[in-house]
Amino acid sequence: VAVAGSSSGGHLAALLALTSNQPELQQGFEEVDTGVQAAVTFYGIFDFFNRHGVRDNWPVIPRAVMKARPQEQPERYRRASPLDLVHPSAPPFLVVHGTHDSLVPPAESRHFVTALRAVSASPVRHLEVPGATHGFETIDSRRTALVVGAVHRFLAHTRAAPPPTRPG
């Protein structure tokens, strides 16, 4: 199983990939394998705290998504921030971001990739697409075709590769 998503879907794909097989998140089906073998994210939000200040502090996150400010519910924000959930057993990741994304600056992905690479036993690939903006892949273009090809190669390689040796 591979998961993929863009923007808020990229955030959700990263959450799914990093929280699989956690019984407290699988009430009623604790024994079911919910493992993910690969994740592809496009310009996601990976840090709800925005601790690096790479984007504007959007009021929609505390108001509509989290229904609390970070200082009121820090644990909820940690559980919703893929940056805080990286671990040695994370699946392979391909993180895609455009260099000209003004909604979610590419530094958001850079921080996430750095954190993943610091601990994950799996490959972590990062593709910064020159000149690309938020939602670039929704328009049929040579750039989109090249990125789709890169995603295809990443998934094919991940499928063919033996699973990494995981601690524990």
Backbone as a printed PyTorch tensor [residue, N CA C, xyz], in Angstrom:
tensor([[[  0.8430,  -1.1720,   0.0000],
         [  0.0000,   0.0000,   0.0000],
         [  0.8870,   1.2330,   0.0000]],

        [[  0.6440,   2.1210,  -0.9430],
         [  1.3050,   3.4130,  -0.9850],
         [  0.2340,   4.4820,  -0.8380]],

        [[  0.5680,   5.5490,  -0.1310],
         [ -0.3610,   6.6620,   0.0270],
         [  0.2530,   7.8940,  -0.6150]],

        [[ -0.6170,   8.7560,  -1.1060],
         [ -0.1560,   9.9890,  -1.7230],
         [ -1.1980,  11.0660,  -1.5020]],

        [[ -0.7430,  12.3030,  -1.5140],
         [ -1.6630,  13.4200,  -1.3830],
         [ -0.9450,  14.7260,  -1.6030]],

        [[ -1.7380,  15.7460,  -1.9160],
         [ -1.1740,  17.0700,  -2.1210],
         [ -1.8520,  18.0620,  -1.1830]],

        [[ -1.0660,  19.0260,  -0.7190],
         [ -1.5130,  20.0680,   0.1860],
         [ -2.0370,  19.4320,   1.4820]],

        [[ -3.3140,  19.6390,   1.8180],
         [ -3.8310,  18.9990,   3.0360],
         [ -3.8120,  17.4800,   2.8890]],

        [[ -3.9510,  16.9800,   1.6580],
         [ -3.8390,  15.5450,   1.4180],
         [ -2.4240,  15.0420,   1.6320]],

        [[ -1.4170,  15.8760,   1.3580],
         [ -0.0350,  15.5250,   1.6500],
         [  0.1940,  15.3990,   3.1490]],

        [[ -0.4320,  16.3070,   3.8910],
         [ -0.3800,  16.2340,   5.3540],
         [ -1.0050,  14.9300,   5.8320]],

        [[ -2.1850,  14.6100,   5.3080],
         [ -2.8830,  13.3910,   5.7360],
         [ -2.1310,  12.1280,   5.3160]],

        [[ -1.5430,  12.1220,   4.1280],
         [ -0.7670,  10.9570,   3.6860],
         [  0.4250,  10.7390,   4.6160]],

        [[  1.0990,  11.8120,   5.0040],
         [  2.2300,  11.6870,   5.9280],
         [  1.7590,  11.1770,   7.2870]],

        [[  0.6300,  11.6890,   7.7850],
         [  0.0980,  11.1990,   9.0600],
         [ -0.2070,   9.7080,   8.9960]],

        [[ -0.8670,   9.2850,   7.9320],
         [ -1.2090,   7.8730,   7.7800],
         [  0.0500,   7.0140,   7.7430]],

        [[  1.0280,   7.4420,   6.9720],
         [  2.2630,   6.6610,   6.8360],
         [  3.0320,   6.5640,   8.1540]],

        [[  2.9570,   7.6060,   8.9640],
         [  3.7510,   7.6460,  10.1980],
         [  3.0190,   7.1100,  11.4240]],

        [[  1.7290,   6.8250,  11.2970],
         [  0.9740,   6.3410,  12.4630],
         [  0.3580,   4.9700,  12.2490]],

        [[  0.8020,   4.2460,  11.2310],
         [  0.2140,   2.9260,  10.9840],
         [  0.5460,   1.9800,  12.1320]],

        [[ -0.3450,   1.0290,  12.3150],
         [ -0.1970,  -0.0300,  13.3250],
         [ -0.0640,   0.4910,  14.7510]],

        [[ -0.7410,   1.5700,  15.0550],
         [ -0.7930,   2.0820,  16.4210],
         [ -2.1650,   1.7370,  16.9980]],

        [[ -2.2260,   0.7520,  17.8990],
         [ -3.5190,   0.2670,  18.3990],
         [ -4.4430,   1.3590,  18.9270]],

        [[ -3.8810,   2.3900,  19.5690],
         [ -4.7410,   3.4480,  20.1220],
         [ -5.4370,   4.2500,  19.0160]],

        [[ -4.9420,   4.1510,  17.8060],
         [ -5.5660,   4.8380,  16.6750],
         [ -6.4260,   3.8980,  15.8440]],

        [[ -6.5190,   2.6170,  16.2450],
         [ -7.2500,   1.6090,  15.4840],
         [ -8.2860,   0.9230,  16.3650]],

        [[ -9.0210,   1.6770,  17.1100],
         [ -9.9840,   1.0750,  18.0280],
         [-11.0120,   0.2410,  17.2700]],

        [[-11.1170,  -0.9960,  17.6880],
         [-12.0240,  -1.9340,  17.0480],
         [-11.3420,  -2.8140,  16.0130]],

        [[-10.1560,  -2.4510,  15.5890],
         [ -9.3900,  -3.2800,  14.6640],
         [ -7.8980,  -3.1850,  14.9850]],

        [[ -7.5950,  -3.2800,  16.2660],
         [ -6.2260,  -3.1430,  16.7630],
         [ -5.2590,  -4.1600,  16.1620]],

        [[ -5.7190,  -5.3400,  15.8260],
         [ -4.8440,  -6.4090,  15.3310],
         [ -4.6330,  -6.3690,  13.8150]],

        [[ -5.3160,  -5.4690,  13.1330],
         [ -5.2160,  -5.3840,  11.6820],
         [ -3.9440,  -4.6350,  11.2970]],

        [[ -3.2340,  -5.1650,  10.2960],
         [ -2.0370,  -4.4900,   9.8000],
         [ -2.4560,  -3.3010,   8.9420]],

        [[ -2.1620,  -2.1150,   9.4190],
         [ -2.4720,  -0.8970,   8.6650],
         [ -1.1970,  -0.2650,   8.1020]],

        [[ -0.1740,  -1.1000,   7.9500],
         [  1.1140,  -0.6160,   7.4730],
         [  1.0600,  -0.0280,   6.0760]],

        [[  1.9030,   0.9330,   5.8620],
         [  2.0400,   1.6040,   4.5800],
         [  3.4590,   1.3490,   4.0970]],

        [[  3.6070,   0.9610,   2.8430],
         [  4.9240,   0.6370,   2.3110],
         [  5.6290,   1.8230,   1.6680]],

        [[  4.8840,   2.8930,   1.3510],
         [  5.4960,   4.0830,   0.7520],
         [  4.5320,   5.2520,   0.8700]],

        [[  5.1090,   6.4550,   0.8920],
         [  4.3090,   7.6770,   0.9440],
         [  4.8830,   8.7010,  -0.0330]],

        [[  3.9860,   9.3720,  -0.7580],
         [  4.3590,  10.4540,  -1.6630],
         [  3.5420,  11.6690,  -1.2570]],

        [[  4.2320,  12.7410,  -0.9090],
         [  3.5240,  13.9540,  -0.4970],
         [  3.9050,  15.1080,  -1.4150]],

        [[  2.9120,  15.9060,  -1.7540],
         [  3.1220,  17.1230,  -2.5300],
         [  2.7740,  18.3070,  -1.6370]],

        [[  3.7360,  19.1800,  -1.4190],
         [  3.5900,  20.4630,  -0.7190],
         [  2.6300,  20.4170,   0.4820]],

        [[  2.8980,  19.4850,   1.4000],
         [  2.0710,  19.3470,   2.5870],
         [  2.5120,  20.2540,   3.7230]],

        [[  1.6380,  20.3470,   4.7110],
         [  1.9670,  21.0100,   5.9770],
         [  2.4040,  19.8960,   6.9200]],

        [[  3.5980,  19.9990,   7.4510],
         [  4.1380,  18.9450,   8.2970],
         [  4.3420,  19.3860,   9.7430]],

        [[  4.1310,  20.6580,  10.0210],
         [  4.3540,  21.1930,  11.3640],
         [  3.2370,  22.1640,  11.7180]],

        [[  2.2330,  21.6740,  12.4370],
         [  1.1180,  22.5340,  12.8220],
         [  1.5460,  23.6360,  13.7890]],

        [[  2.6610,  23.4380,  14.4930],
         [  3.1760,  24.4880,  15.3750],
         [  3.8140,  25.6300,  14.5810]],

        [[  4.2510,  25.3510,  13.3590],
         [  4.9750,  26.3200,  12.5350],
         [  6.1850,  26.8650,  13.2980]],

        [[  6.8770,  25.9750,  13.9930],
         [  7.9760,  26.4010,  14.8700],
         [  9.1570,  26.9990,  14.1270]],

        [[  9.2740,  26.7410,  12.8190],
         [ 10.3580,  27.3430,  12.0400],
         [  9.9220,  28.6430,  11.3650]],

        [[  8.6520,  28.9930,  11.5060],
         [  8.1400,  30.2400,  10.9380],
         [  8.2550,  30.3230,   9.4300]],

        [[  8.1050,  29.2040,   8.7510],
         [  8.2930,  29.2000,   7.2950],
         [  7.0540,  29.6650,   6.5220]],

        [[  5.9120,  29.7350,   7.1820],
         [  4.6840,  30.1830,   6.5090],
         [  3.9070,  31.0770,   7.4650]],

        [[  2.8710,  31.6790,   6.9540],
         [  1.9980,  32.4760,   7.8100],
         [  1.3180,  31.5570,   8.8180]],

        [[  0.9890,  32.1010,   9.9800],
         [  0.2200,  31.3400,  10.9690],
         [ -1.2550,  31.4630,  10.6010]],

        [[ -1.7170,  30.5070,   9.8420],
         [ -3.0860,  30.5480,   9.3510],
         [ -4.0800,  30.3620,  10.4930]],

        [[ -5.0600,  31.2410,  10.6200],
         [ -6.0520,  31.0830,  11.6940],
         [ -6.9570,  29.8690,  11.5040]],

        [[ -7.0290,  29.3270,  10.2850],
         [ -7.9030,  28.1760,  10.0340],
         [ -7.4410,  26.9480,  10.8300]],

        [[ -6.1390,  26.8060,  11.0650],
         [ -5.6720,  25.6140,  11.7890],
         [ -6.1930,  25.6070,  13.2270]],

        [[ -5.9510,  26.6440,  14.0360],
         [ -6.4940,  26.5880,  15.3980],
         [ -8.0150,  26.7020,  15.4470]],

        [[ -8.5860,  27.4850,  14.5440],
         [-10.0200,  27.7410,  14.6120],
         [-10.8570,  26.5780,  14.0930]],

        [[-10.5480,  26.0640,  12.9310],
         [-11.4120,  25.0690,  12.2940],
         [-10.8630,  23.6500,  12.3320]],

        [[ -9.5400,  23.4950,  12.2950],
         [ -8.9670,  22.1520,  12.2460],
         [ -8.7420,  21.6040,  13.6500]],

        [[ -7.9840,  22.3350,  14.4590],
         [ -7.6240,  21.8460,  15.7990],
         [ -8.6080,  22.2730,  16.8800]],

        [[ -9.3570,  23.3230,  16.6230],
         [-10.3460,  23.8620,  17.5710],
         [ -9.7150,  24.2200,  18.9230]],

        [[ -8.4550,  24.6180,  18.8670],
         [ -7.7060,  25.0660,  20.0440],
         [ -6.4030,  25.6810,  19.5550]],

        [[ -5.8330,  26.5480,  20.3810],
         [ -4.5180,  27.1100,  20.0590],
         [ -3.4370,  26.1300,  20.5090]],

        [[ -2.2470,  26.2100,  19.9090],
         [ -1.1780,  25.2640,  20.2650],
         [ -0.8460,  25.2490,  21.7540]],

        [[ -0.8390,  26.4160,  22.3870],
         [ -0.5070,  26.4650,  23.8130],
         [ -1.6020,  25.8510,  24.6930]],

        [[ -2.8240,  25.7240,  24.1710],
         [ -3.9180,  25.1090,  24.9210],
         [ -3.9160,  23.5830,  24.7920]],

        [[ -3.5150,  23.0780,  23.6420],
         [ -3.5520,  21.6360,  23.3660],
         [ -2.2660,  21.1920,  22.6660]],

        [[ -1.1070,  21.3570,  23.2920],
         [  0.1390,  21.0180,  22.5940],
         [  0.2330,  19.5540,  22.1690]],

        [[ -0.3040,  18.6370,  22.9490],
         [ -0.2300,  17.2230,  22.5780],
         [ -1.0570,  16.9380,  21.3230]],

        [[ -2.2170,  17.5630,  21.1950],
         [ -3.0230,  17.4010,  19.9820],
         [ -2.2620,  17.9280,  18.7580]],

        [[ -1.5760,  19.0400,  18.9130],
         [ -0.7910,  19.5930,  17.8140],
         [  0.3740,  18.6690,  17.4570]],

        [[  1.0120,  18.0750,  18.4510],
         [  2.0980,  17.1320,  18.1720],
         [  1.5730,  15.9210,  17.4050]],

        [[  0.4280,  15.3890,  17.8260],
         [ -0.1500,  14.2150,  17.1620],
         [ -0.6220,  14.5250,  15.7410]],

        [[ -0.8240,  15.8010,  15.4390],
         [ -1.2740,  16.2050,  14.1050],
         [ -0.1300,  16.7100,  13.2290]],

        [[  1.0710,  16.7290,  13.7730],
         [  2.2270,  17.2610,  13.0400],
         [  3.1590,  16.1320,  12.6360]],

        [[  3.1880,  15.7580,  11.3590],
         [  4.1000,  14.6980,  10.9310],
         [  5.5490,  14.9370,  11.3490]],

        [[  5.9650,  16.1760,  11.4470],
         [  7.3230,  16.4760,  11.8900],
         [  7.6160,  15.8780,  13.2620]],

        [[  6.6150,  15.8100,  14.1170],
         [  6.7760,  15.2590,  15.4620],
         [  6.6060,  13.7400,  15.5030]],

        [[  6.2130,  13.1370,  14.3930],
         [  5.8950,  11.7100,  14.3860],
         [  6.9240,  10.8510,  13.6610]],

        [[  7.9860,  11.4650,  13.1460],
         [  8.9860,  10.6730,  12.4300],
         [  9.6040,   9.6470,  13.3770]],

        [[  9.9440,   8.4910,  12.8270],
         [ 10.4970,   7.4070,  13.6440],
         [ 11.3310,   6.4840,  12.7520]],

        [[ 12.1640,   5.6410,  13.3530],
         [ 13.0530,   4.7750,  12.5660],
         [ 12.3360,   3.8390,  11.6050]],

        [[ 11.1080,   3.4460,  11.9150],
         [ 10.3760,   2.5030,  11.0670],
         [  9.4860,   3.1820,  10.0310]],

        [[  9.6690,   4.4640,   9.8100],
         [  8.8650,   5.1710,   8.8020],
         [  9.0670,   4.5030,   7.4390]],

        [[  8.0290,   4.4520,   6.6260],
         [  8.1900,   3.8650,   5.2870],
         [  8.9920,   4.8030,   4.3850]],

        [[  9.3740,   4.3560,   3.2100],
         [ 10.0280,   5.2470,   2.2520],
         [  9.1220,   6.4370,   1.9150]],

        [[  9.7250,   7.5900,   1.7910],
         [  8.9880,   8.8230,   1.4690],
         [  9.5780,   9.4780,   0.2320]],

        [[  8.6880,  10.0140,  -0.6100],
         [  9.0650,  10.9530,  -1.6560],
         [  8.3060,  12.2350,  -1.3380]],

        [[  9.0390,  13.2990,  -1.0570],
         [  8.4430,  14.5810,  -0.6860],
         [  8.6940,  15.5530,  -1.8410]],

        [[  7.6000,  16.0200,  -2.4630],
         [  7.6730,  16.8820,  -3.6440],
         [  7.1770,  18.2750,  -3.2750]],

        [[  7.9100,  19.2880,  -3.7190],
         [  7.5090,  20.6680,  -3.4340],
         [  8.0460,  21.5740,  -4.5340]],

        [[  7.2940,  22.5790,  -4.9060],
         [  7.7410,  23.5520,  -5.8970],
         [  8.5480,  24.6640,  -5.2500]],

        [[  9.5400,  25.1550,  -5.9800],
         [ 10.3910,  26.2130,  -5.4350],
         [  9.6680,  27.5520,  -5.3350]],

        [[  8.5580,  27.7140,  -6.0690],
         [  7.8390,  28.9860,  -6.0650],
         [  6.4520,  28.8710,  -5.4250]],

        [[  6.3220,  27.9750,  -4.4710],
         [  5.0540,  27.8080,  -3.7510],
         [  4.9310,  28.9420,  -2.7290]],

        [[  3.9650,  29.8250,  -2.9390],
         [  3.7850,  30.9530,  -2.0180],
         [  2.7800,  30.6420,  -0.9170]],

        [[  2.0050,  29.5830,  -1.0440],
         [  1.0530,  29.2040,  -0.0040],
         [  1.7440,  28.3970,   1.0880]],

        [[  2.4620,  27.3610,   0.6890],
         [  3.2560,  26.5530,   1.6180],
         [  4.6990,  26.6130,   1.1060]],

        [[  5.5210,  27.4640,   1.6960],
         [  6.8930,  27.5860,   1.2110],
         [  7.6480,  26.2610,   1.2760]],

        [[  8.5810,  26.0400,   0.3340],
         [  9.2960,  24.7640,   0.2730],
         [ 10.1080,  24.4390,   1.5340]],

        [[ 10.4110,  25.4190,   2.3490],
         [ 11.1300,  25.1460,   3.6000],
         [ 10.3330,  24.2130,   4.5130]],

        [[  9.0050,  24.2190,   4.3960],
         [  8.1630,  23.2980,   5.1880],
         [  8.5850,  21.8560,   4.9040]],

        [[  8.7480,  21.5200,   3.6290],
         [  9.1640,  20.1710,   3.2530],
         [ 10.6230,  19.9100,   3.6100]],

        [[ 11.4630,  20.9170,   3.4640],
         [ 12.8810,  20.7320,   3.7990],
         [ 13.0660,  20.3180,   5.2530]],

        [[ 12.3580,  20.9730,   6.1590],
         [ 12.4680,  20.6210,   7.5840],
         [ 11.9770,  19.1890,   7.8340]],

        [[ 10.8860,  18.8120,   7.1710],
         [ 10.3390,  17.4640,   7.3300],
         [ 11.3120,  16.4170,   6.8060]],

        [[ 11.8680,  16.6580,   5.6260],
         [ 12.8340,  15.7280,   5.0300],
         [ 14.0600,  15.5810,   5.9270]],

        [[ 14.5520,  16.6730,   6.4640],
         [ 15.7090,  16.6190,   7.3690],
         [ 15.4030,  15.7620,   8.5830]],

        [[ 14.2220,  15.9360,   9.1630],
         [ 13.8360,  15.1410,  10.3380],
         [ 13.7070,  13.6610,   9.9820]],

        [[ 13.0850,  13.3600,   8.8450],
         [ 12.9430,  11.9620,   8.4130],
         [ 14.3070,  11.3210,   8.1930]],

        [[ 15.1590,  12.0140,   7.4680],
         [ 16.4830,  11.4520,   7.1540],
         [ 17.3200,  11.2260,   8.4100]],

        [[ 17.0800,  11.9940,   9.4410],
         [ 17.8570,  11.8540,  10.6690],
         [ 17.5600,  10.5560,  11.4090]],

        [[ 16.3510,   9.9860,  11.2130],
         [ 15.9850,   8.8070,  12.0040],
         [ 15.4990,   7.6040,  11.2030]],

        [[ 14.9880,   7.8060,  10.0080],
         [ 14.3500,   6.7120,   9.2780],
         [ 15.3670,   5.7410,   8.6860]],

        [[ 15.0380,   4.4580,   8.7890],
         [ 15.8560,   3.4180,   8.1620],
         [ 15.5320,   3.2840,   6.6750]],

        [[ 14.4520,   3.9050,   6.2410],
         [ 13.9950,   3.8180,   4.8450],
         [ 14.5090,   4.9890,   4.0260]],

        [[ 14.5000,   4.8270,   2.7070],
         [ 14.8990,   5.9440,   1.8450],
         [ 13.9410,   7.1270,   1.9780]],

        [[ 14.5030,   8.3130,   1.9370],
         [ 13.7250,   9.5500,   1.9340],
         [ 14.2230,  10.3700,   0.7470]],

        [[ 13.3500,  10.5650,  -0.2140],
         [ 13.7050,  11.3210,  -1.4140],
         [ 12.9890,  12.6660,  -1.3660]],

        [[ 13.6800,  13.6840,  -1.8230],
         [ 13.1220,  15.0330,  -1.8190],
         [ 13.2740,  15.6080,  -3.2200]],

        [[ 12.1830,  16.0540,  -3.7890],
         [ 12.1830,  16.6250,  -5.1300],
         [ 11.6240,  18.0380,  -5.0510]],

        [[ 12.4970,  19.0220,  -5.2280],
         [ 12.0730,  20.4090,  -5.3200],
         [ 12.0020,  20.7590,  -6.7920]],

        [[ 10.8300,  21.1140,  -7.2420],
         [ 10.5790,  21.3310,  -8.6600],
         [ 10.7940,  22.8070,  -9.0020]],

        [[ 11.8080,  23.1070,  -9.8150],
         [ 12.1160,  24.4990, -10.1460],
         [ 10.9290,  25.2270, -10.7780]],

        [[ 10.6210,  26.3980, -10.2330],
         [  9.5660,  27.2450, -10.7780],
         [  8.1530,  26.8130, -10.4710]],

        [[  7.9590,  25.6700,  -9.8190],
         [  6.6050,  25.1530,  -9.5810],
         [  5.9390,  25.8610,  -8.4060]],

        [[  4.6300,  26.0430,  -8.5290],
         [  3.8190,  26.6800,  -7.4970],
         [  2.9060,  25.6460,  -6.8390]],

        [[  2.1290,  26.0850,  -5.8810],
         [  1.1770,  25.2180,  -5.1870],
         [  0.1290,  24.7240,  -6.1980]],

        [[ -0.0320,  23.4170,  -6.3030],
         [ -1.0080,  22.8400,  -7.2220],
         [ -0.5000,  22.6830,  -8.6420]],

        [[  0.8010,  22.8170,  -8.8310],
         [  1.3650,  22.7890, -10.1920],
         [  0.9980,  21.5360, -10.9620]],

        [[  0.8990,  20.3900, -10.2860],
         [  0.7050,  19.1250, -11.0020],
         [ -0.7270,  18.9300, -11.4820]],

        [[ -1.6220,  19.8510, -11.1520],
         [ -3.0060,  19.7360, -11.6330],
         [ -3.1510,  20.2410, -13.0690]],

        [[ -2.0900,  20.8470, -13.5950],
         [ -2.1040,  21.3510, -14.9660],
         [ -1.1980,  20.4640, -15.8120]],

        [[ -1.7360,  19.9650, -16.9060],
         [ -0.9700,  19.1090, -17.7940],
         [  0.1660,  19.9150, -18.4180]],

        [[  1.3810,  19.5090, -18.1230],
         [  2.5460,  20.2190, -18.6580],
         [  3.7280,  19.2490, -18.6930]],

        [[  4.7790,  19.6680, -19.3260],
         [  6.0060,  18.8600, -19.3540],
         [  6.5160,  18.6610, -17.9320]],

        [[  6.4660,  19.7100, -17.1170],
         [  6.9040,  19.6200, -15.7120],
         [  6.1010,  18.5490, -14.9730]],

        [[  4.7860,  18.5740, -15.1510],
         [  3.9330,  17.5850, -14.4890],
         [  4.2800,  16.1800, -14.9560]],

        [[  4.4730,  16.0060, -16.2470],
         [  4.8150,  14.6860, -16.7840],
         [  6.1320,  14.1830, -16.1890]],

        [[  7.1000,  15.0530, -16.0620],
         [  8.3870,  14.6440, -15.4800],
         [  8.2330,  14.2500, -14.0090]],

        [[  7.4260,  14.9930, -13.2760],
         [  7.2160,  14.6630, -11.8570],
         [  6.4330,  13.3660, -11.7200]],

        [[  5.4150,  13.1710, -12.5530],
         [  4.6670,  11.9050, -12.5230],
         [  5.6160,  10.7450, -12.8220]],

        [[  6.5200,  10.9240, -13.7570],
         [  7.5150,   9.8960, -14.0440],
         [  8.4070,   9.6170, -12.8430]],

        [[  8.8010,  10.6600, -12.1290],
         [  9.6280,  10.4820, -10.9330],
         [  8.8640,   9.7260,  -9.8470]],

        [[  7.5950,  10.0470,  -9.6810],
         [  6.7680,   9.3290,  -8.6990],
         [  6.6530,   7.8640,  -9.0900]],

        [[  6.4170,   7.6160, -10.3610],
         [  6.3180,   6.2420, -10.8440],
         [  7.6080,   5.4630, -10.5630]],

        [[  8.7540,   6.0630, -10.8770],
         [ 10.0430,   5.3960, -10.6380],
         [ 10.2710,   5.1510,  -9.1510]],

        [[  9.9220,   6.1310,  -8.3060],
         [ 10.0680,   5.9580,  -6.8530],
         [  9.2290,   4.7780,  -6.3690]],

        [[  7.9750,   4.7230,  -6.7940],
         [  7.0920,   3.6430,  -6.3470],
         [  7.5440,   2.2930,  -6.8960]],

        [[  7.9760,   2.2510,  -8.1430],
         [  8.4580,   0.9910,  -8.7240],
         [  9.7070,   0.5170,  -7.9920]],

        [[ 10.6290,   1.4180,  -7.7190],
         [ 11.8500,   1.0540,  -6.9920],
         [ 11.5180,   0.6000,  -5.5730]],

        [[ 10.6090,   1.3050,  -4.9180],
         [ 10.2140,   0.9460,  -3.5510],
         [  9.5750,  -0.4400,  -3.5260]],

        [[  8.7480,  -0.7090,  -4.5130],
         [  8.0800,  -2.0210,  -4.5760],
         [  9.0790,  -3.1410,  -4.8020]],

        [[ 10.1040,  -2.8900,  -5.6060],
         [ 11.0910,  -3.9220,  -5.9430],
         [ 12.1570,  -4.0910,  -4.8680]],

        [[ 12.3770,  -3.0810,  -4.0390],
         [ 13.4570,  -3.1250,  -3.0450],
         [ 13.0760,  -4.0080,  -1.8690]],

        [[ 14.0470,  -4.7070,  -1.2930],
         [ 13.7450,  -5.4590,  -0.0710],
         [ 13.4400,  -4.4720,   1.0570]],

        [[ 12.5670,  -4.8690,   1.9810],
         [ 12.2540,  -3.9620,   3.0890],
         [ 13.5030,  -3.6600,   3.9000]],

        [[ 13.6440,  -2.4240,   4.3990],
         [ 14.8150,  -2.0890,   5.1960],
         [ 14.8250,  -2.8600,   6.5140]],

        [[ 15.9970,  -3.0450,   7.0480],
         [ 16.1070,  -3.6400,   8.3730],
         [ 15.6550,  -2.6060,   9.3650]],

        [[ 14.6680,  -2.9670,  10.1330],
         [ 14.0780,  -2.0030,  11.0760],
         [ 14.4890,  -2.3580,  12.5020]],

        [[ 14.8500,  -1.3450,  13.2660],
         [ 15.2290,  -1.6050,  14.6690],
         [ 14.0620,  -2.2200,  15.4360]],

        [[ 14.3750,  -3.0890,  16.3570],
         [ 13.3500,  -3.6670,  17.2260],
         [ 12.5540,  -4.6880,  16.5340]]])
